[in-house]
Every structure is written in structure tokens, then in C-alpha cells.
């Protein structure tokens, strides 16, 4: 069987990740961090802090930033968006966005936040960057953007976006779900307000892990309220970062697994991982582009992660996906990928698209087999 649905989650994990989770659960040494001063609580607290430092190293974050762990990037994005935006604010976002951004923004629109969307090209999916200036308003407070599309795999020109935000003195929130661990991310210049990440994709951590890397000077209202272990008599959740994001007990075992995944990314050469993805792309993209009746979406002349969406003629994407699984044992993702505006831009809002997504465990033979299967299906 072949697993080509890594943009959803990486099913194959490094042994070190599973071992870290097992040791956290089996050791009997880790208590509840920030819930006591005994050795069990303090050991857990120190271990969690160490992983937070690893996150900062991964993103080249300075001491101006703090890290909070959440259960995924959806939770992180909800916490940040609903914590910083308020009635009267205007937000710029893009048609690349996942529903983890769109649905919170739709909710916030009902509360008096206004939103404009930067469009995309109908075939390449590239962002229309020229629309940024046209849609900027005096009350624009934030730009929220996906670092890489989970449909086309296109990577955002983050430097261009940073310059725009810096010029206009607006905040910048970036969803790095598809790039964390797969593509370089450097926020050392301090322009990004917050990065929201998930742990279970290219960081190869367990499900139920993710987080926020956010500037300490960001004013945030609490999204979840509850115990913080310290300010028990206060009626309101403390607004200090990271406490404002950390009501309740952390997923300590999951965070230990995430830490193991991050350390592997830091130890390995990210350049090597990217070269591996480029090798797979050379096989897959060059092979698929020459198959009659196949439309491959994305811009392969610019930076890209290992995510590819395509269609075979006018065949329903779900039918193609089922054939790939039934006839070839290939797990792919068909449909709309929780990114409705991207599919509207590509004119695939009825047909959907078939998405292949690769990981560091995907081999060259796997990519070649995918091309052969698609060639056979397109010939039917």
C-alpha cells in the first residue's frame, strides 16, 4: 500500500516520536506542569519548557516571542484570531485559507469585523499580490495568511507579505500547518505577530499537538478560560502570554512526542528534506504533466511543498480517489480539502480535486508508482 495523504497527517512517524510518548507515559515521573512545586510537576514543567525552546529554534524566534501549546493549528488559530480581533477591525486574508481561518473569520464578521480576500490565479493558484494595496484600508488591523496552500502546495512569498505589513504597521498571523518542518521559517526580524502550527504533519509529532509562537507584546483576550494553576481567586483568565492560551492541563506526553519530532528536524538538514521533496517532485510533476487528460494545479516554477492537486478529465475526484485505493492501494485525499475559496478560484468547486501529498518516508519508487497509476486511469 501507498500513503499519499501526508498533508492531512503523517501516518508514518519516526521511532523516536513514539518512544518519547511511551517514556512520558511509562516513566511515572511527569506530573502536571504548573500545578505544584513537587518534583513530578517541576520535571514536567522543565520538559515542556525545553520543547518550547525547540519550537523557537525551529522558527528562529527571538526572546520577543513566547510559545504556547494547543491541540492543533485549528485551536491555535481560533485562540489568536478571536483573541486579537475586535469589532471595527478590518482584516485581509487570502483565498488559500483553510476553514480553520475562514470559519473563525466568518464568526467574527457577525461581531463587526470586516474581511477582504486576496484572490488567486485559476490554474496556477498563485496569489494576486497586487490586490494587497488595493484592499488595504486605514482600519486594517491584521493580515492572516496560509504559508503554503494545502491544495496546490504553493508557498507564499512571506518576505513580500512581511514588507507590506511592516510598511502599513499591521499585524501578521501566519498559518504554517503545511510548512513547519518542511520549509524554512524565519521570524527573527520580529515582523510576524503570531505563527500557528500543528504537530502531526511535517513535524511528525502525535495527533493532538500544535501551538502558537507569538510576540510577547501582543494584546490577547482569552478564548478558553479555566484553571491556570496560580491565579485561582481571579474571576478572569490571566491575559499574560502564554497563560492566556493555556487554561487546563497540557498534553504532556503528546508534547514530548512533538519535541522528539522537532529535534529530528533540527538535527537533520532541512535542505536535505527539501531536496528529497524536489526529487519526488521531479518524478511526479514531470510524469503527470505529460499525461493526456490530466490537469495539475499549482505553480511549479516557484517554491513549493510536497502537495499536488489534480483531476482526470471531468471525472469526479471521489471516483478517481476510490479507484486509486481499490485498484492500486494508494491513499489520497479527494474533495475540497476544507479550502472552499481555493477550489472556487480553481473552478473545482463541483468536481473537487485529487490530492497527493508526500513526506520524508515517501520514496522515489512510490512517486513513480503514483505516476504509473494515474497514467493507467487516464487511459481508461
Secondary structure, DSSP 8 states (H G I E B T S, - for coil): -EE-BTTT--SS--HHHHHHHHHHHHSS----TTS-SSHHHHHHHHHHHHHHHHHHHHHT--TTEEEEEESSHHHHHHHHHHHH--TT-EEEEETT--HHHHHHHHHHHTTT-EEEEE-B-TTT--B-TTHHHHH--TTEEEEEEESB-TTT-BB--HHHHHHHHHHHT-EEEEE-TTTTTTS----TTS--SEEEEESSSTT---TT-EEEEEETT-----SS-S--SS-TT-SS---STTGGG--S---HHHHHHHHHHHHHHHHS-HHHHHHHHHHHHHHHHHHHHTSTTEEEES-TTS-B-SEEEEEETT--HHHHHHHHHHHH-EE-EEE-TT-HHHHHHHT-TTT-EEEEE--TT--HHHHHHHHHHHHHHHT-
